[in-house]
Amino acid sequence: RNDGPNQNHWMAIELIGSAPNTAAIGARVEVTVGSVVQSREVGGGTHRYSQNHGIHFGLGSATTADVRVIWPNGTRSVRVQQPADQK
């Protein structure tokens, strides 16, 4: 439990790919806030049933972020102005 005064925001993303790669291994997630772009790639240790599930991004004081996913097959998904502090 964190009762500190930290007022920073976050975003957690869980990807579900299509068969046979339902864990979306190899997908690249980019989160953009202003001119700052953070990226993560889904590896084999990330799965919705494992203890280490989801990809987390720190957003600082931003309350929204743009999210782009580059799926292993090369297709792209974009969602703009996604709200912070939720999955």
PAZAVEX-465715 format. One record per atom (N, C-alpha, C): x, y, z; residue in one letter. Coordinates in steps of 0.02 Angstrom, whole numbers, plus 32768, in hexadecimal, padded with zeros to 4 digits. Atoms other than C-alpha are relative to their C-alpha. Example, Ala and Ser with C-alpha at 12.3 -4.5 7.8 and 13.67 -1.06 7.14 Angstrom:
2
802D7FC58000A 82677F1F8186A 802D803C8000A 7FD67FC57FFDS 82AC7FCB8165S 7FD980378025S 
***
This chain:
87
802A7FC58000R 800080008000R 802C803E8000R 7FD97FC48006N 804480A97FCEN 7FD5803C8013N 80277FC77FE8D 7FFE81398034D 802680427FF8D 7FD77FC48009G 808381B57FFBG 7FDD80367FD7G 801E7FC78023P 8061825D7FAAP 80097FFF7FB5P 7FF480048048N 808F82227EFAN 7FBF80097FDAN 803C7FF28027Q 800F826B7E82Q 800B7FEF7FB6Q 7FF480118046N 805A82237DE2N 7FCE7FCD7FE7N 8031802C8020H 7FEF81C27D67H 80237FC77FDCH 7FE5803C801EW 8007811A7D12W 7FCE7FE47FCEW 802B8024802EM 7FC180AA7C8AM 80187FB87FFDM 7FF080478006A 7FBB7FEC7C85A 7FDA7FE47FC4A 801D801A803EI 7F9B7F907BE2I 800A7FB57FFFI 7FFD80488009E 7F717ED97BCAE 7FE97FF17FB9E 801080118045L 7F747E977B18L 7FE97FB87FFBL 80168044800FI 7F157DFF7ADAI 80047FF97FB4I 7FF7800A8047G 7F507DC57A30G 7FD17FCB7FE5G 802A80338021S 7EFF7D5079B4S 80277FBE7FFES 7FE280428000A 7F207C9579ADA 80307FFA7FC6A 7FEA80267FC6P 7F9D7C4879B4P 8027802A8033P 7FD87FD57FD4N 7FF57CDD7A06N 7FD2802A802CN 80307FDB7FD7T 7F6F7D0C7A85T 8022802B8035T 7FDB7FD97FCFA 7FF57D507AFBA 801E803F7FE0A 7FE77FC68026A 80247DD17A74A 804B80098006A 7FB87FFD7FFBI 80DC7DA67A86I 801D801F7FC0I 7FE27FDD8038G 81417E1A7A18G 7FDE80417FEFG 80227FC0800CA 80C37EA87A19A 802780388021A 7FDE7FC47FE6R 810B7F567A35R 7FCB80338012R 802F7FCD7FE7V 80AB7FD67A9DV 802580428008V 7FE37FBD7FF9E 80D280907A90E 7FCC802D8020E 802C7FD17FDDV 8085810E7B08V 802080457FF9V 7FE67FBD800DT 809781C67ADBT 7FDB8033802BT 80197FC77FD9V 8080825B7B50V 8028803C7FE9V 7FDD7FC7801BG 80AA82FE7AFBG 80347FE97FCEG 7FCB8015802DS 815282E37AA6S 80277FC4801AS 7FDD80397FE2V 818682527B17V 7FDE7FBF7FEBV 801980418015V 817281A27AD0V 80237FCA8029V 7FE5803A7FDCQ 818881087B3EQ 7FEB7FC27FDAQ 8013803D8024S 818B805B7AF1S 80147FC28028S 7FF380417FE1R 81867FA87B2ER 7FEE7FCB7FCDR 80108039802AE 81877F027AD5E 7FE87FC7802CE 801B80387FD9V 81207E6F7B12V 802E7FC47FF7V 7FD5803B8001G 81917DDE7B40G 7FDB7FC38019G 801F803F7FECG 816F7D2A7B6EG 7FEC7FFD8049G 801280027FB9G 81657D517C29G 7FC380288012G 803B7FD87FF3T 80CE7DC27C16T 7FC27FDC7FE5T 803D80238014H 80267D6C7C13H 7FCA80108032H 80367FEC7FD2R 7F7C7D917C5DR 7FF67FD0803AR 8006802F7FC8Y 7F847CF47CC9Y 803F7FFB802AY 7FC380027FD8S 80357D107D08S 7FFE80368035S 7FFF7FCC7FCDQ 80617D777DA0Q 801A80427FE5Q 7FE67FC3801EN 80BD7DF47D33N 7FD5800E7FC2N 802C7FF58039H 802B7E297CC7H 7FF8804B7FF2H 800A7FBB8014G 80127EC97C67G 804280257FF8G 7FC77FD5800CI 80887F507C2EI 7FEF80438020I 800E7FC37FDAH 80957FEA7C9EH 802B80397FE7H 7FDE7FC38015F 80C3809B7C6DF 7FF380368034F 80087FC57FD5G 80E181317CDDG 7FF1803D7FD4G 80147FC78028L 808B81CE7C9CL 801080438020L 7FF27FC07FDEG 80C682507D1AG 7FC080248010G 803C7FD87FF0S 804682DB7D29S 7FCA7FFB7FCBS 803180058037A 7FED82AE7C85A 7FC57FD48014A 803C80277FF0T 7F3A82707C95T 7FE67FD87FC4T 80118028803BT 7F2E822A7BE3T 80407FF17FDAT 7FC78012802BA 7FA281D77B66A 7FE67FE07FC0A 800F8023803ED 7FA0819A7AB3D 80237FBD8001D 7FE580437FFEV 7FBC80DF7A9FV 80017FE37FB9V 7FFA80218040R 7FFD80877A04R 801B7FBA800BR 7FE980457FFBV 80107FCA79F5V 80147FE97FBAV 7FEA801F803EI 80767F7A796BI 80007FB5800DI 800B80477FF4W 803B7EC67967W 80367FD77FDCW 7FCC802A801FP 80B17E35793AP 7FF67FF67FB5P 800C80098047N 805E7E25788FN 800880427FD9N 7FF37FC08021G 80857EDE7869G 7FC680318000G 80387FD17FFDT 7FD77F27787DT 8008802F803CT 7FF97FCE7FCBR 7FC57FC178EAR 7FBC8013801BR 803C7FE77FDES 7F427FFB7967S 801380418022S 7FF27FBF7FE0V 7F3980AF79A4V 7FC280168026V 80357FE37FD7R 7ED180F87A31R 801B8040801DR 7FE87FBF7FE9V 7EE081B07A59V 7FDC8015803FV 801B7FE27FC3Q 7EC4820B7AFDQ 7FE07FCC802FQ 801880337FD1Q 7EB0816E7B67Q 800A80198047Q 7FFB7FE77FBCP 7E8D81977C1EP 80347FDA8029P 7FCD801C7FD5A 7F1581787CA0A 7FE17FDA803BA 801080217FC1D 7F10810E7D3ED 7FCC7FC87FF9D 802C803A8009Q 7EB480777CF7Q 801F7FD17FCDQ 7FE980328031K 7ECF7FD97C91K 7FD680067FC2K 
***
